[in-house]
Amino acid sequence: MRSAVLACWGAALVASWLPLCAEEPLVSKAYTEFYNLQYDRAIAGFTELVKEQPQDPAAYNHLAQAILYRDMFRAGALESELVTGNNPFLRRPKVDASPEDQRRFDQSIGTAIRIATDRLARNPRDIGALYARGVSYGLRANYNFLVRKAWRDALRDATSARKDHNAVTEIDPNFIDARMVQGLHDYLVGSLPFTWRVLGFLVGFRGDKEEGIRTVEMVAQKGDINKIDAEILLCAIYRREKQPQRAIPLLKSLVARFPGNYLLPMEMAQMYGDMGEKDKALAALDSLEKLKESGDPDLAGLKIEKVLFAKGNIRFWFNDLDQALADMRAATRSAEDLDLNTGVLAWMRLGQLYDLKGQHAAATEAYRRAIAFAPDSDAAKESRGYISNPYRRKRKAG
């Protein structure tokens, strides 16, 4: 499985499950690029793999996942901010994909499922085919949920992936990595509202959040091909479950292994912020900013405005309004360089800061910029409300 949450904050919901074959240099190299956010290079590597292994369903799965995650990355849909707080699973923002990306994704997944199903027709106990087909269903679940916003189809595919990987562990109980699907599916179904859990295709899967977390933790500790992915997904889950302190050690290790993945230190800052550790949160972002300014080639794709937004966001929540306002002004000066999610949030946050400073005319202009930046986003909808009702901090209970 390769999920990145960075590559997979958004996919903690319906993740994809792909094996990394260490003995295949082309696969290993492409996934190194993948984890370091170099999706174009990863796609090129997996395209070459498909040419070399046209009858291997895993090759098509690798390619499909890289295509999906590139679209998620471009949309800013890989940060944990989207799966925490008051953002329920079924309100995830839509990821826009080009017609060409949709065609390549559908073609790759369709080919992978066909090859795996043909193998299973010849041998129903073909573990490799069962595992690969489960991966395909998992990827299509992601795509249906994030791109097509077809929730029922996404849950149906996620359940099909669970069934295939259940079959894998029934044949080989020691296949620890196949249990990732079971853990994520338990967590997913256990997190859904009751009315969704009674859907026909979920019959027999009651879901259990805590059991799901324990299963993913087991894969992180004892797994092989899915170990890294389990660690990444646990970070997203821990934050969503308001246990950010459990994610910090995992993030520190991941940062060291994937220096080009700048979303990792940004996530660490968010975790520290959730813990009330303002100085540590800002220190993580300061270090990232200094590396970017030094010309670190690993961070060539990082826009400094994204770091400024993150710093301003931390300061916003800690009520450091003057500095937060300076950060957010700087971030929005080149908002066109930001992904949709970051850009619309930056404009909305700027408006909120102006409102907190008693400058509603300036706030209104910022809210209008947020609406224009991403009209269909939740942040744009929220911004529309603040135009007539200025933003105010909510009073804490008690």
C-alpha positions in Angstrom: 0.0 0.0 0.0 1.2 3.5 -0.7 -0.9 6.1 0.8 0.9 9.3 1.7 -0.8 11.8 3.9 0.5 13.6 3.1 -0.4 11.6 1.0 -3.1 10.4 2.9 -4.6 12.7 5.3 -7.6 12.8 3.1 -7.4 9.1 2.5 -7.6 8.0 6.1 -11.2 7.6 5.2 -11.0 5.2 2.3 -7.4 4.5 1.7 -5.7 2.7 -1.1 -3.8 -0.5 -0.5 -0.7 -1.2 -2.6 2.4 -3.4 -2.0 5.9 -2.0 -2.4 8.2 -4.7 -3.7 11.6 -3.8 -2.4 13.2 -6.3 -4.9 11.9 -4.2 -7.8 14.2 -1.1 -8.1 11.8 0.7 -10.5 8.9 0.3 -8.0 11.1 1.3 -5.0 12.4 4.4 -6.9 9.0 5.5 -8.0 7.6 5.3 -4.5 10.5 7.2 -3.1 9.5 10.0 -5.5 5.9 9.5 -4.5 6.5 10.0 -0.8 8.6 13.0 -1.5 5.6 14.6 -3.4 7.3 14.2 -6.8 4.2 12.8 -8.4 5.1 13.5 -12.1 8.3 11.5 -11.6 6.4 8.7 -9.9 3.8 8.5 -12.7 6.6 8.3 -15.2 8.2 5.5 -13.3 4.9 3.5 -13.0 4.1 4.1 -16.6 7.4 2.4 -17.5 6.5 -0.4 -15.1 3.2 -1.0 -16.9 5.1 -1.4 -20.2 7.5 -3.8 -18.6 4.9 -5.9 -16.7 1.6 -5.5 -18.7 0.0 -8.6 -17.0 0.7 -7.5 -13.5 -2.4 -5.9 -11.9 -0.2 -4.2 -9.2 1.6 -2.2 -11.9 -1.7 -0.6 -13.0 -2.7 0.0 -9.4 0.6 1.8 -8.7 0.0 4.1 -11.7 -3.6 4.8 -10.7 -2.7 5.8 -7.2 0.0 8.2 -8.3 -2.5 9.8 -10.7 -5.1 10.2 -7.9 -2.7 11.5 -5.4 -1.2 14.1 -7.8 -4.7 15.5 -8.2 -5.3 15.4 -4.4 -2.0 17.2 -3.8 -2.7 19.9 -6.4 -6.1 20.5 -4.7 -4.5 20.7 -1.2 -6.5 17.7 -0.1 -3.6 15.8 1.6 -3.5 17.8 4.9 -5.0 16.6 8.1 -6.9 19.8 8.5 -9.5 18.2 6.2 -10.2 15.2 8.4 -10.1 16.8 11.8 -12.1 19.2 13.9 -15.7 19.6 12.7 -15.1 18.3 9.2 -17.2 15.1 9.0 -16.1 12.5 6.5 -19.0 13.0 4.2 -18.3 16.7 3.7 -14.8 16.2 2.2 -14.2 18.8 -0.5 -14.3 17.6 -4.0 -11.0 17.0 -5.9 -11.1 18.2 -9.5 -9.4 15.9 -12.0 -8.8 16.6 -15.6 -10.6 14.4 -18.2 -7.3 12.9 -19.2 -6.5 12.0 -15.5 -9.9 10.5 -15.1 -9.5 8.4 -18.3 -6.1 7.1 -17.3 -7.3 6.3 -13.8 -10.4 4.4 -14.9 -8.4 2.6 -17.6 -5.7 1.5 -15.1 -8.1 0.3 -12.5 -10.3 -1.4 -15.0 -7.3 -3.3 -16.4 -6.1 -4.3 -12.9 -9.5 -5.6 -11.9 -9.8 -7.6 -15.1 -6.4 -9.2 -14.9 -6.9 -10.1 -11.2 -10.4 -11.5 -11.8 -9.2 -13.6 -14.7 -6.5 -15.1 -12.4 -9.0 -15.8 -9.7 -11.3 -17.6 -12.2 -8.4 -20.0 -12.7 -7.4 -20.2 -9.0 -9.8 -18.7 -6.3 -7.0 -19.0 -3.7 -4.5 -16.8 -5.7 -3.4 -14.5 -2.8 -1.6 -12.1 -5.2 -4.7 -11.6 -7.3 -7.0 -11.2 -4.3 -4.7 -8.6 -2.8 -4.3 -6.7 -6.0 -8.1 -6.6 -6.7 -8.7 -5.4 -3.2 -6.2 -2.6 -3.9 -8.1 -1.7 -7.0 -11.4 -1.5 -5.2 -9.7 0.6 -2.5 -8.3 3.0 -5.0 -11.7 3.3 -6.8 -13.3 3.9 -3.4 -11.0 6.8 -2.9 -11.7 8.1 -6.4 -15.5 7.8 -6.1 -15.4 9.6 -2.8 -12.9 12.4 -3.6 -13.4 13.1 -7.3 -16.9 11.9 -8.1 -18.4 12.5 -4.7 -20.3 9.2 -5.1 -20.4 8.2 -1.4 -22.4 5.1 -1.7 -20.2 3.8 -4.6 -17.1 4.6 -2.5 -18.4 2.7 0.5 -19.4 -0.2 -1.7 -16.0 -0.4 -3.2 -14.3 -0.1 0.2 -16.4 -3.0 1.4 -15.4 -5.1 -1.6 -11.8 -4.3 -0.8 -12.4 -5.5 2.7 -13.9 -8.8 1.5 -11.0 -9.5 -0.8 -8.4 -8.8 1.9 -10.4 -10.8 4.4 -10.1 -13.7 2.0 -6.3 -13.1 1.8 -5.9 -13.4 5.6 -8.2 -16.4 5.8 -5.9 -18.2 3.4 -2.7 -16.8 5.1 -3.4 -15.5 8.7 0.2 -14.3 8.8 -0.2 -11.8 6.0 -0.2 -8.9 8.4 -0.1 -6.2 5.8 -3.5 -7.3 4.4 -5.0 -6.4 7.7 -4.6 -2.8 7.0 -7.8 -2.8 5.0 -9.6 -4.5 7.8 -8.4 -1.9 10.3 -9.2 1.1 8.1 -12.6 -0.3 7.2 -13.5 -0.9 10.8 -12.4 2.7 11.6 -14.4 4.0 8.7 -17.6 2.2 9.3 -17.3 2.9 13.1 -17.0 6.6 12.3 -20.1 6.8 10.1 -23.5 7.9 11.2 -25.9 5.1 12.1 -28.1 5.7 9.0 -25.1 5.0 6.8 -24.1 1.9 8.7 -27.4 0.2 7.9 -26.8 0.3 4.2 -27.2 -3.2 2.6 -23.7 -3.6 1.4 -22.4 -2.9 5.0 -24.5 -5.7 6.5 -22.1 -7.8 8.6 -19.6 -5.0 9.2 -20.6 -3.2 12.3 -17.4 -1.2 12.5 -15.3 -0.5 15.6 -13.1 2.6 15.7 -11.0 1.4 18.6 -10.5 -2.0 17.1 -9.7 -0.4 13.7 -7.0 1.8 15.3 -5.5 -1.2 17.1 -5.3 -3.1 13.8 -3.6 -0.3 12.0 -1.1 0.0 14.9 -0.4 -3.7 14.6 0.5 -3.2 10.9 2.7 -0.2 11.8 4.6 -2.4 14.3 4.7 -5.8 12.6 3.9 -5.1 8.9 6.4 -5.1 6.1 5.1 -3.6 2.8 2.5 -1.5 4.6 4.5 -0.4 7.6 5.2 3.2 6.4 1.6 3.7 5.3 0.3 2.5 8.6 2.5 5.1 10.4 1.3 7.9 8.1 -2.4 6.9 8.5 -2.0 6.7 12.2 -0.9 10.3 12.3 -4.1 11.4 10.6 -6.2 9.2 12.8 -4.6 10.3 16.0 -5.2 13.9 15.1 -8.8 13.3 14.2 -9.2 11.4 17.5 -7.6 14.4 19.4 -4.5 12.4 20.4 -1.8 14.5 18.6 0.9 13.7 21.1 0.9 10.1 19.8 1.6 11.3 16.2 4.7 13.4 17.0 7.2 10.5 17.3 5.9 9.0 14.0 6.1 12.3 12.2 9.7 13.0 13.4 10.7 9.6 11.9 8.9 10.2 8.7 10.4 13.7 8.3 13.9 12.2 8.5 13.1 9.5 5.9 11.3 11.8 3.4 13.0 15.2 3.4 11.2 16.4 0.3 7.8 15.9 1.8 7.3 19.4 3.3 3.7 18.5 4.4 5.2 16.4 7.2 6.8 19.2 9.2 3.7 21.3 8.5 1.6 18.5 10.0 3.9 18.4 13.0 3.3 22.1 13.5 -0.4 21.4 13.5 0.0 18.6 16.0 2.0 20.8 18.4 -0.7 23.5 17.9 -3.4 21.1 18.9 -1.3 20.2 22.0 -1.1 23.9 23.0 2.6 24.1 22.2 2.7 27.3 20.3 6.5 27.8 20.4 7.2 24.2 19.2 4.6 24.6 16.4 6.1 27.8 15.1 9.7 26.4 15.5 8.8 23.5 13.1 7.6 26.1 10.6 10.5 28.4 11.1 12.9 25.5 10.3 11.0 24.7 7.2 11.0 28.3 6.1 14.8 28.6 6.6 15.4 25.4 4.6 13.3 26.8 1.8 15.1 30.2 1.8 18.5 28.4 1.8 17.6 26.9 -1.6 17.2 23.3 -0.4 16.5 21.4 -3.6 14.2 19.0 -1.8 11.8 21.9 -1.2 11.8 23.3 -4.7 8.1 22.7 -5.0 7.1 24.4 -1.7 5.6 27.9 -2.0 6.7 30.1 0.8 3.2 31.5 1.0 2.0 28.1 2.2 4.4 28.3 5.2 3.3 31.8 5.9 -0.3 30.7 5.9 0.5 27.9 8.3 2.3 30.3 10.7 -0.6 32.8 10.5 -3.1 30.0 11.2 -1.2 28.9 14.3 -1.0 32.4 15.6 -4.7 33.0 14.8 -5.7 30.1 17.1 -3.4 31.4 19.8 -4.9 34.9 19.5 -1.6 36.5 18.4 -3.7 38.7 16.1 -1.1 41.3 14.9 1.5 38.8 13.8 -1.1 36.5 12.4 -2.5 39.4 10.3 1.0 40.1 9.0 1.5 36.5 8.0 -1.9 36.2 6.3 -1.4 39.4 4.4 1.9 38.1 3.1 0.4 34.7 2.3 -2.5 36.2 0.2 -0.3 38.6 -1.8 0.5 35.6 -4.1 -2.6 33.6 -3.4 -2.7 32.5 -7.0 0.4 30.3 -6.2 -1.5 28.4 -3.5 -3.6 25.3 -3.9 -7.4 25.8 -3.8 -7.8 24.6 -0.2 -4.9 26.8 1.2 -5.9 29.8 -0.8 -9.5 29.9 0.1 -8.7 29.3 3.8 -6.1 32.1 3.7 -8.5 34.6 2.4 -11.2 33.6 4.9 -8.8 33.6 7.8 -7.6 37.1 6.7 -11.2 38.3 6.9 -11.7 36.8 10.3 -8.6 38.5 11.6 -9.8 41.9 10.2 -13.1 41.3 12.0 -11.4 40.5 15.3 -9.5 43.8 14.8 -12.8 45.6 14.3 -12.1 46.3 10.6 -15.2 44.8 8.9 -14.9 46.7 5.6 -11.4 45.1 5.1 -12.8 41.8 6.3 -15.6 41.9 3.8 -13.2 42.4 0.9 -11.2 39.4 2.1 -14.3 37.2 2.4 -15.3 38.2 -1.2 -11.8 37.1 -2.3 -12.3 33.8 -0.6 -15.7 33.3 -2.4 -14.1 34.1 -5.7 -11.1 31.9 -5.1 -13.1 28.7 -4.6 -16.9 29.4 -4.9 -18.1 25.9 -4.0 -15.9 25.3 -1.0 -17.0 25.1 2.6 -14.8 28.1 3.4 -16.5 30.1 0.7 -19.9 29.2 2.1 -18.7 30.2 5.6 -17.3 33.4 4.3 -20.7 34.4 2.8 -22.2 34.3 6.3 -19.5 36.6 7.7 -20.2 39.4 5.3 -23.5 40.1 7.0 -22.5 38.7 10.4 -18.9 39.6 11.3 -16.8 36.8 12.7 -16.5 36.6 16.5 -14.7 34.1 18.7 -17.0 31.5 20.2 -17.2 31.7 23.9 -15.9 28.6 25.7 -18.5 26.7 27.7 -18.2 27.2 31.5 
